[in-house]
Amino acid sequence: MNVRQFLVFLTGHRLTPDTPIKEIGSLTKIGSAIAFASFLAGIQFGIAGWFLSAGQPLIARLLMTIVCSAVGLLIVLVLDRNFIYLADTRYETEKKISYFYLGIRVFLITVIGSLSSQFTMPLLLKSELEIHAQDLKDGRYGQAKEFYQQKYELGDKSKALESVDQKIVRLKKELQNPPQEITRKRAAADRCYQDYRQKVRNTFAPDLDESEIVQLYAKDKQECDRLEAGYRAAYQAYVTPREAELRKAGEEMTQAQATLETAKASIATDLTKTSAIHEAYINVASADVLWSLITNNAGVFMKYVLLTLLQLCLELMPIFLKIQAGQSQMGHRIALKAYEHKTRTLAQMNLSAAQRLQSETLLQTARHEQAMNYKKQEWDQQKYGLQSTHHQLEQELINEKLKKEIDELRRQTSTYARFQGHFVDPIRAAIDGFATKSIQPTVRVEPVRLSEPEKSSTVFAFVPRNAEPKVGT
């Protein structure tokens, strides 16, 4: 594969031996732009990998740099190659999707450029970023110190210790300077003893010894002892509660000092951890440092904007060249083939859809006819059921009528039987009485004329004399 074929390959196309040279002129330029944008992205990602692996051994940093560079190069290469191929092989009616892909590409370039710029900017603004990073460390240290002091309530504990200290000073001062009343009592007792000793020293007689002189001033001695006892009682009443309070304050002082020292030790430990984190992660490659410097320094902001625009233009260069060159002849031919294939596919899909719709229509018609036949059979069954029900009701009415007639005949028969018992039995008894007599009946034969249906036969009946003729069969 020569250089021209490789550049065309970067645009997503493949050359064949019979491809004319004039069809690949614009594609080689676009492929060169894709190679340059990919190389630029590889450099940016490589710098990012170098900064991210700071503090690691040299081999690890080099390996991290190579891996990140390869990842950035492949990302840009894949995105640009796919976009250029899709934009070049789209038919005229499908150009709107190219703008959609263009928007996605611009968005990705902006995001990737924003992320990688925080690693490329330290190369151009190293001194400014280092100074600002140190300022951020100092500011974060002060904020952390204030936060931990509030967290461990260092101010309240210091105030409590000062309050206890002031209380102890006050109690000691009160013990050293008792009230004037106690002072007067002490002075009165001292003057009394002084006068007593003066009297004892000044009293001298040849007939009195020392014990007698002491006995002589015993009342003065008792008065001095009374004043001394009053003074001591008042002094103890004044000093005892203050000494107890002073001992309690001393215990509180010890406890407050221990609590304050513990809080200070905890604050120092947390500040040490925070400082270690700040020293490790607040550096020229930190996003906080870069963003803070950009927002506070107009010159750095202008450099950042210009660098971002330059990077955006360089990485969008393949797309700009593609828009300027338009669709290549190779891409147009591929687009026509794809469009024809799509047209044939859509025609087959439409034919299949039409056949499916026709089949569904026939199926629906058959189902409708089947439903109509089913409803007709159901109606015939209902009709036959109604007719059979009608015949059954008529038969039941006839049966009911015959039953009533039979009941009426039975009733008449039973009535006739009762009447026969009352009237026929006496006649039968009389007939039985005459049966013993020999009577020769006189019989005459008369022809009986039958009705129309019985004209075919003539029936003769024996009718007794002096009796009405009866017709019999």
VEXTI-519584 format. One line per field, with one value per residue (C-alpha): x, y, z; residue number from 0; residue in three letters. Coordinates in Angstrom, 1 decimal. Layout:
% residues N
x <- c(X  ...);
y <- c(Y  ...);
z <- c(Z  ...);
votor <- c(NUM  ...);
titor <- c(ALA  ...);
***
This chain:
% residues 473
x <- c(0.0  1.5  1.0  -1.9  -3.8  -3.2  -4.5  -7.6  -8.0  -8.1  -11.3  -13.0  -12.7  -10.8  -8.9  -9.1  -6.6  -8.9  -9.8  -9.1  -6.6  -9.0  -11.5  -9.2  -7.7  -9.9  -9.8  -6.1  -6.3  -9.0  -7.0  -4.0  -6.1  -7.5  -3.9  -2.8  -5.9  -5.3  -1.6  -2.6  -5.0  -2.4  0.0  -2.6  -3.7  0.0  0.6  -2.4  -1.1  2.3  0.7  -1.7  1.1  3.1  5.0  5.3  8.5  9.8  8.8  5.3  5.0  6.2  3.8  0.9  1.9  2.0  -1.3  -3.1  -1.6  -2.8  -6.3  -6.6  -5.3  -7.8  -10.7  -10.2  -9.3  -12.4  -14.7  -13.4  -13.0  -16.6  -18.0  -16.2  -17.2  -20.9  -21.0  -19.3  -21.5  -24.9  -27.4  -28.8  -32.0  -30.2  -27.9  -29.7  -28.1  -24.7  -25.5  -26.5  -23.2  -21.4  -23.1  -22.0  -18.4  -18.2  -19.6  -17.1  -14.2  -15.2  -15.5  -12.2  -10.5  -11.7  -10.5  -7.1  -6.5  -5.9  -2.9  -1.6  -2.1  0.6  3.1  2.3  1.4  3.6  4.8  1.3  -0.3  2.4  2.0  -1.8  -1.6  0.4  -2.1  -4.9  -3.0  -2.6  -6.3  -7.5  -5.3  -6.8  -10.3  -9.5  -8.1  -11.2  -13.4  -11.7  -11.7  -15.4  -15.8  -13.9  -15.3  -11.8  -13.1  -15.7  -13.2  -10.7  -13.3  -14.2  -10.5  -10.2  -13.4  -12.0  -8.7  -10.4  -12.4  -9.3  -7.6  -10.7  -10.8  -7.1  -7.5  -10.5  -8.5  -5.6  -7.8  -10.5  -13.3  -12.7  -14.9  -12.7  -9.6  -11.1  -11.7  -8.2  -6.8  -9.0  -7.7  -4.1  -4.5  -6.0  -3.1  -0.7  -2.3  -2.4  1.3  2.1  0.3  2.0  5.4  4.8  3.3  6.1  5.9  8.3  5.6  4.1  5.6  4.9  2.0  0.2  0.7  -0.8  -3.7  -4.2  -4.8  -6.7  -9.9  -8.0  -6.6  -10.0  -11.3  -8.4  -9.1  -12.8  -11.8  -9.3  -12.0  -14.5  -11.9  -11.0  -14.6  -15.4  -12.2  -13.0  -16.6  -15.2  -12.2  -13.6  -16.2  -13.8  -11.1  -13.5  -14.6  -10.9  -10.2  -13.2  -12.0  -8.6  -10.1  -12.2  -9.0  -7.2  -10.1  -10.5  -6.8  -7.0  -10.0  -8.3  -5.1  -7.1  -9.0  -5.7  -4.1  -7.1  -7.0  -3.3  -3.8  -6.6  -4.7  -1.7  -3.9  -5.5  -2.1  -0.8  -3.8  -3.4  0.3  -0.4  -3.4  -3.3  -0.8  -0.5  -2.5  -5.5  -8.8  -9.5  -6.2  -6.8  -10.4  -9.6  -6.8  -8.9  -11.8  -9.4  -6.9  -8.2  -4.9  -4.9  -8.6  -7.8  -4.9  -7.2  -9.9  -7.4  -5.9  -9.3  -10.3  -7.0  -7.5  -11.1  -10.1  -7.3  -9.4  -12.3  -10.0  -11.1  -14.7  -14.0  -12.1  -15.0  -17.5  -15.4  -14.6  -18.1  -19.0  -16.3  -17.0  -16.2  -18.6  -21.2  -20.9  -21.2  -24.2  -25.9  -25.3  -26.6  -29.6  -30.4  -30.1  -32.2  -34.8  -34.9  -35.1  -38.0  -39.8  -39.5  -40.6  -43.6  -44.5  -44.3  -46.4  -49.0  -49.1  -49.4  -52.2  -54.0  -53.6  -54.9  -57.9  -58.7  -58.4  -60.6  -63.2  -63.1  -63.5  -66.4  -68.2  -67.6  -69.1  -72.1  -72.6  -72.3  -74.9  -77.2  -77.0  -77.6  -80.7  -82.0  -81.5  -83.4  -86.1  -86.4  -86.4  -89.2  -91.3  -90.8  -91.7  -94.8  -95.8  -95.2  -97.4  -100.2  -99.9  -100.0  -103.1  -104.8  -103.8  -105.1  -108.4  -108.7  -108.0  -110.7  -113.2  -112.2  -112.7  -116.1  -117.0  -115.9  -118.0  -121.0  -120.4  -120.3  -123.5  -125.2  -124.2  -125.8  -128.9  -129.0  -128.7  -131.8  -134.0  -132.8  -132.6  -136.4  -137.1  -134.7  -136.4  -139.8  -138.3  -136.9  -140.5  -141.9  -139.2  -140.9  -143.9  -144.1  -144.6  -144.5  -143.4  -144.8  -142.0  -142.1  -139.2  -138.7  -136.0  -133.8  -132.4  -128.8  -127.1  -125.0  -121.8  -123.7  -125.8  -123.8  -125.5  -128.9  -129.5  -132.6  -133.6  -136.1  -138.5  -141.1  -144.6  -145.9  -142.3  -140.5  -138.2  -134.5  -131.6  -128.7  -125.7);
y <- c(0.0  3.3  6.7  7.7  4.5  5.0  8.5  7.4  4.5  7.1  8.5  5.2  4.4  1.5  1.9  -0.7  -1.1  0.4  3.5  6.7  9.1  12.1  10.5  10.5  14.0  15.5  12.3  12.4  15.9  15.0  11.9  14.1  16.4  13.3  12.1  15.5  15.8  12.3  13.1  16.3  14.4  11.8  14.5  16.0  12.7  11.7  14.9  14.1  10.6  12.1  14.5  11.9  9.4  12.0  10.4  7.0  5.4  6.6  3.4  3.5  7.2  6.4  3.4  5.6  8.3  5.8  4.2  7.6  8.9  5.7  6.1  9.8  9.1  6.2  8.2  11.0  8.7  6.5  9.5  11.5  8.4  7.3  10.8  11.5  8.2  8.6  12.2  11.2  8.2  9.8  10.4  13.8  13.2  12.0  15.0  16.1  13.3  14.7  17.8  15.6  13.8  17.2  18.4  15.3  15.7  19.3  18.4  15.7  17.8  20.6  18.2  16.4  19.7  21.1  18.0  17.9  21.6  21.4  19.3  21.4  24.8  24.0  23.9  27.5  28.9  27.0  29.8  31.4  28.1  27.2  30.6  30.2  26.6  27.8  30.5  28.0  25.7  28.6  29.5  26.0  25.5  28.6  27.4  23.9  25.3  27.4  24.5  22.1  24.8  25.0  21.3  20.6  23.8  25.1  28.6  27.5  25.3  28.2  30.5  27.8  27.6  31.3  31.5  28.9  30.7  34.0  32.3  30.9  34.4  35.9  33.3  33.7  37.5  37.2  34.8  37.2  40.3  39.4  41.9  44.9  43.5  40.5  42.8  45.0  41.9  40.8  44.3  44.4  41.1  42.1  45.4  43.5  41.1  44.0  45.9  42.8  42.1  45.8  45.6  42.5  44.0  47.3  45.8  45.2  44.8  43.3  41.2  39.8  37.1  36.5  34.1  36.5  39.2  37.0  36.1  39.8  40.4  37.2  39.0  41.0  37.7  36.2  39.3  39.0  35.2  36.0  38.6  36.1  33.3  35.7  36.7  33.0  32.0  34.8  34.1  30.4  31.1  33.4  31.2  27.7  27.9  29.8  27.3  24.5  26.5  27.0  23.3  22.6  25.3  23.7  20.4  22.1  23.9  20.5  19.0  22.1  22.1  18.3  18.9  21.9  19.9  17.0  19.4  21.0  17.6  16.5  19.7  19.3  15.7  16.7  19.7  17.5  15.1  18.0  19.6  16.3  16.0  19.5  19.1  15.9  17.0  20.8  21.3  22.9  20.1  20.5  21.7  23.8  25.7  26.3  27.4  29.7  31.2  31.7  33.3  35.7  36.6  38.1  37.5  33.8  33.6  35.1  32.6  29.7  30.8  31.3  27.9  26.2  27.8  26.9  23.3  23.3  24.6  22.1  19.1  20.3  20.8  17.4  18.4  21.9  20.3  17.8  20.6  22.6  19.6  18.3  14.7  12.8  10.7  7.5  8.5  9.5  6.1  4.3  6.5  5.6  1.9  2.2  4.2  1.7  -1.2  0.7  1.3  -2.3  -3.3  -0.9  -2.1  -5.7  -4.6  -2.8  -5.8  -8.1  -5.6  -5.5  -9.3  -9.4  -6.9  -8.9  -12.1  -10.3  -9.0  -12.4  -13.9  -11.2  -11.8  -15.6  -15.0  -12.6  -15.2  -17.9  -15.6  -14.9  -18.6  -19.3  -16.6  -18.0  -21.6  -20.1  -18.3  -21.5  -23.4  -20.7  -20.8  -24.6  -24.3  -21.8  -24.0  -27.1  -25.0  -23.7  -27.3  -28.5  -25.8  -26.6  -30.3  -29.5  -27.3  -30.2  -32.7  -30.3  -30.0  -33.8  -34.2  -31.8  -33.7  -37.0  -35.6  -34.3  -37.7  -39.4  -37.1  -37.7  -41.5  -41.5  -39.4  -41.8  -44.7  -43.2  -42.4  -46.0  -47.4  -45.4  -46.0  -49.0  -51.5  -51.4  -51.9  -54.7  -56.3  -56.0  -57.5  -60.4  -60.9  -61.1  -63.4  -66.3  -65.8  -67.2  -64.3  -64.5  -61.1  -59.7  -58.5  -56.6  -55.9  -52.4  -51.3  -48.5  -45.9  -44.9  -41.6  -40.8  -42.4  -45.6  -45.9  -48.8  -51.2  -51.6  -52.6  -54.2  -54.0  -55.8  -53.2  -54.3  -53.4  -50.2  -49.0  -46.3  -47.4  -47.0  -47.0  -49.3  -50.5);
z <- c(0.0  -1.1  0.5  -1.8  -1.1  2.6  2.5  0.6  3.1  5.9  4.3  4.4  0.7  -1.0  -4.2  -7.0  -9.8  -12.3  -10.2  -12.2  -10.6  -11.1  -8.7  -5.7  -5.9  -3.2  -1.1  -0.7  0.7  3.1  4.2  4.9  7.1  9.0  9.5  10.9  13.2  14.5  15.1  17.0  19.1  19.8  21.1  23.3  24.8  25.2  27.2  29.3  30.0  31.0  33.6  34.9  35.6  37.6  40.5  38.8  37.5  34.2  32.4  33.7  32.7  29.2  28.9  30.1  27.6  24.7  25.6  26.0  22.7  20.9  22.4  21.3  17.9  17.3  18.6  16.2  13.3  13.7  14.1  11.1  8.9  9.5  9.1  5.9  4.4  5.4  4.1  0.8  0.1  0.9  -1.8  -2.5  -0.7  2.4  3.0  6.2  8.2  7.3  9.3  12.2  12.2  11.8  15.0  16.9  15.6  16.6  20.1  20.6  19.4  21.8  24.8  24.0  23.4  26.7  28.6  26.9  27.1  30.9  30.1  27.1  28.8  31.5  28.7  27.8  31.2  33.6  35.8  36.1  36.9  39.5  41.3  41.2  42.5  45.5  46.2  46.0  48.4  50.9  50.6  50.9  54.0  55.6  54.7  56.1  59.3  59.9  59.0  61.5  64.2  63.8  63.6  66.9  68.6  69.3  70.0  72.5  74.3  74.4  75.9  78.4  79.5  79.7  81.8  84.2  84.4  85.1  87.8  89.5  89.4  91.0  93.7  94.5  94.6  97.0  99.2  99.3  100.0  102.5  103.3  105.5  108.2  108.6  108.4  111.2  113.4  112.8  113.6  116.8  118.0  117.2  119.1  122.0  122.2  121.7  124.6  126.8  126.2  126.8  130.1  131.1  130.3  132.0  135.2  137.8  141.6  144.0  145.7  142.4  140.3  136.6  137.1  139.3  136.8  134.1  136.5  137.1  133.4  132.7  131.7  129.1  127.8  127.6  125.7  123.3  122.8  122.1  119.5  118.0  117.9  116.2  113.7  112.9  112.6  110.2  108.2  107.9  106.9  104.2  103.0  103.2  100.3  98.2  98.7  97.7  94.6  93.9  94.0  91.7  89.3  89.3  88.3  85.6  84.4  84.0  82.1  79.9  79.1  78.2  76.0  74.3  73.7  72.2  69.8  68.8  68.2  66.0  64.1  63.5  62.3  59.9  58.6  57.9  55.9  54.0  53.3  51.9  49.6  48.4  47.8  45.8  43.7  43.4  40.7  37.3  35.7  38.1  36.5  39.6  39.1  35.4  35.8  38.7  36.8  33.7  35.6  37.5  34.7  31.5  29.6  30.5  29.4  26.0  25.6  26.5  24.1  21.2  21.9  22.0  18.7  17.1  18.2  17.0  13.6  13.2  14.2  12.0  9.0  7.4  7.6  6.2  3.3  2.7  2.6  0.2  -2.1  -2.2  -3.1  -4.9  -8.0  -6.2  -3.4  -5.9  -7.6  -4.3  -3.3  -6.6  -6.1  -2.5  -3.6  -6.4  -3.9  -1.4  -4.2  -5.1  -1.5  -0.9  -4.1  -2.8  0.6  -0.9  -3.1  0.0  1.9  -0.9  -1.1  2.7  2.6  -0.2  1.8  4.9  2.8  1.5  5.0  6.4  3.6  4.3  7.9  7.2  5.0  7.6  10.2  8.0  7.4  11.0  11.8  9.1  10.5  13.9  12.6  11.0  14.2  16.1  13.4  13.7  17.4  17.4  15.0  17.1  20.2  18.3  17.3  20.8  22.3  19.8  20.7  24.4  23.8  21.8  24.6  27.2  25.2  24.8  28.5  29.4  27.0  28.5  32.0  30.9  29.4  32.6  34.6  32.4  32.5  36.3  36.4  34.0  36.1  39.2  37.3  36.0  39.5  40.5  37.5  35.6  38.5  39.3  35.6  35.4  38.4  36.7  33.6  35.6  37.0  33.6  32.3  33.8  31.6  28.1  25.8  22.0  20.8  17.6  15.5  12.3  10.1  8.7  6.5  8.0  5.6  6.4  5.9  2.8  3.9  4.6  1.5  0.3  2.9  4.2  7.8  9.1  12.7  14.8  16.3  18.8  18.1  19.5  19.8  17.9  15.2  15.9  13.6  14.3  12.6);
votor <- c(0  1  2  3  4  5  6  7  8  9  10  11  12  13  14  15  16  17  18  19  20  21  22  23  24  25  26  27  28  29  30  31  32  33  34  35  36  37  38  39  40  41  42  43  44  45  46  47  48  49  50  51  52  53  54  55  56  57  58  59  60  61  62  63  64  65  66  67  68  69  70  71  72  73  74  75  76  77  78  79  80  81  82  83  84  85  86  87  88  89  90  91  92  93  94  95  96  97  98  99  100  101  102  103  104  105  106  107  108  109  110  111  112  113  114  115  116  117  118  119  120  121  122  123  124  125  126  127  128  129  130  131  132  133  134  135  136  137  138  139  140  141  142  143  144  145  146  147  148  149  150  151  152  153  154  155  156  157  158  159  160  161  162  163  164  165  166  167  168  169  170  171  172  173  174  175  176  177  178  179  180  181  182  183  184  185  186  187  188  189  190  191  192  193  194  195  196  197  198  199  200  201  202  203  204  205  206  207  208  209  210  211  212  213  214  215  216  217  218  219  220  221  222  223  224  225  226  227  228  229  230  231  232  233  234  235  236  237  238  239  240  241  242  243  244  245  246  247  248  249  250  251  252  253  254  255  256  257  258  259  260  261  262  263  264  265  266  267  268  269  270  271  272  273  274  275  276  277  278  279  280  281  282  283  284  285  286  287  288  289  290  291  292  293  294  295  296  297  298  299  300  301  302  303  304  305  306  307  308  309  310  311  312  313  314  315  316  317  318  319  320  321  322  323  324  325  326  327  328  329  330  331  332  333  334  335  336  337  338  339  340  341  342  343  344  345  346  347  348  349  350  351  352  353  354  355  356  357  358  359  360  361  362  363  364  365  366  367  368  369  370  371  372  373  374  375  376  377  378  379  380  381  382  383  384  385  386  387  388  389  390  391  392  393  394  395  396  397  398  399  400  401  402  403  404  405  406  407  408  409  410  411  412  413  414  415  416  417  418  419  420  421  422  423  424  425  426  427  428  429  430  431  432  433  434  435  436  437  438  439  440  441  442  443  444  445  446  447  448  449  450  451  452  453  454  455  456  457  458  459  460  461  462  463  464  465  466  467  468  469  470  471  472);
titor <- c(MET  ASN  VAL  ARG  GLN  PHE  LEU  VAL  PHE  LEU  THR  GLY  HIS  ARG  LEU  THR  PRO  ASP  THR  PRO  ILE  LYS  GLU  ILE  GLY  SER  LEU  THR  LYS  ILE  GLY  SER  ALA  ILE  ALA  PHE  ALA  SER  PHE  LEU  ALA  GLY  ILE  GLN  PHE  GLY  ILE  ALA  GLY  TRP  PHE  LEU  SER  ALA  GLY  GLN  PRO  LEU  ILE  ALA  ARG  LEU  LEU  MET  THR  ILE  VAL  CYS  SER  ALA  VAL  GLY  LEU  LEU  ILE  VAL  LEU  VAL  LEU  ASP  ARG  ASN  PHE  ILE  TYR  LEU  ALA  ASP  THR  ARG  TYR  GLU  THR  GLU  LYS  LYS  ILE  SER  TYR  PHE  TYR  LEU  GLY  ILE  ARG  VAL  PHE  LEU  ILE  THR  VAL  ILE  GLY  SER  LEU  SER  SER  GLN  PHE  THR  MET  PRO  LEU  LEU  LEU  LYS  SER  GLU  LEU  GLU  ILE  HIS  ALA  GLN  ASP  LEU  LYS  ASP  GLY  ARG  TYR  GLY  GLN  ALA  LYS  GLU  PHE  TYR  GLN  GLN  LYS  TYR  GLU  LEU  GLY  ASP  LYS  SER  LYS  ALA  LEU  GLU  SER  VAL  ASP  GLN  LYS  ILE  VAL  ARG  LEU  LYS  LYS  GLU  LEU  GLN  ASN  PRO  PRO  GLN  GLU  ILE  THR  ARG  LYS  ARG  ALA  ALA  ALA  ASP  ARG  CYS  TYR  GLN  ASP  TYR  ARG  GLN  LYS  VAL  ARG  ASN  THR  PHE  ALA  PRO  ASP  LEU  ASP  GLU  SER  GLU  ILE  VAL  GLN  LEU  TYR  ALA  LYS  ASP  LYS  GLN  GLU  CYS  ASP  ARG  LEU  GLU  ALA  GLY  TYR  ARG  ALA  ALA  TYR  GLN  ALA  TYR  VAL  THR  PRO  ARG  GLU  ALA  GLU  LEU  ARG  LYS  ALA  GLY  GLU  GLU  MET  THR  GLN  ALA  GLN  ALA  THR  LEU  GLU  THR  ALA  LYS  ALA  SER  ILE  ALA  THR  ASP  LEU  THR  LYS  THR  SER  ALA  ILE  HIS  GLU  ALA  TYR  ILE  ASN  VAL  ALA  SER  ALA  ASP  VAL  LEU  TRP  SER  LEU  ILE  THR  ASN  ASN  ALA  GLY  VAL  PHE  MET  LYS  TYR  VAL  LEU  LEU  THR  LEU  LEU  GLN  LEU  CYS  LEU  GLU  LEU  MET  PRO  ILE  PHE  LEU  LYS  ILE  GLN  ALA  GLY  GLN  SER  GLN  MET  GLY  HIS  ARG  ILE  ALA  LEU  LYS  ALA  TYR  GLU  HIS  LYS  THR  ARG  THR  LEU  ALA  GLN  MET  ASN  LEU  SER  ALA  ALA  GLN  ARG  LEU  GLN  SER  GLU  THR  LEU  LEU  GLN  THR  ALA  ARG  HIS  GLU  GLN  ALA  MET  ASN  TYR  LYS  LYS  GLN  GLU  TRP  ASP  GLN  GLN  LYS  TYR  GLY  LEU  GLN  SER  THR  HIS  HIS  GLN  LEU  GLU  GLN  GLU  LEU  ILE  ASN  GLU  LYS  LEU  LYS  LYS  GLU  ILE  ASP  GLU  LEU  ARG  ARG  GLN  THR  SER  THR  TYR  ALA  ARG  PHE  GLN  GLY  HIS  PHE  VAL  ASP  PRO  ILE  ARG  ALA  ALA  ILE  ASP  GLY  PHE  ALA  THR  LYS  SER  ILE  GLN  PRO  THR  VAL  ARG  VAL  GLU  PRO  VAL  ARG  LEU  SER  GLU  PRO  GLU  LYS  SER  SER  THR  VAL  PHE  ALA  PHE  VAL  PRO  ARG  ASN  ALA  GLU  PRO  LYS  VAL  GLY  THR);
***
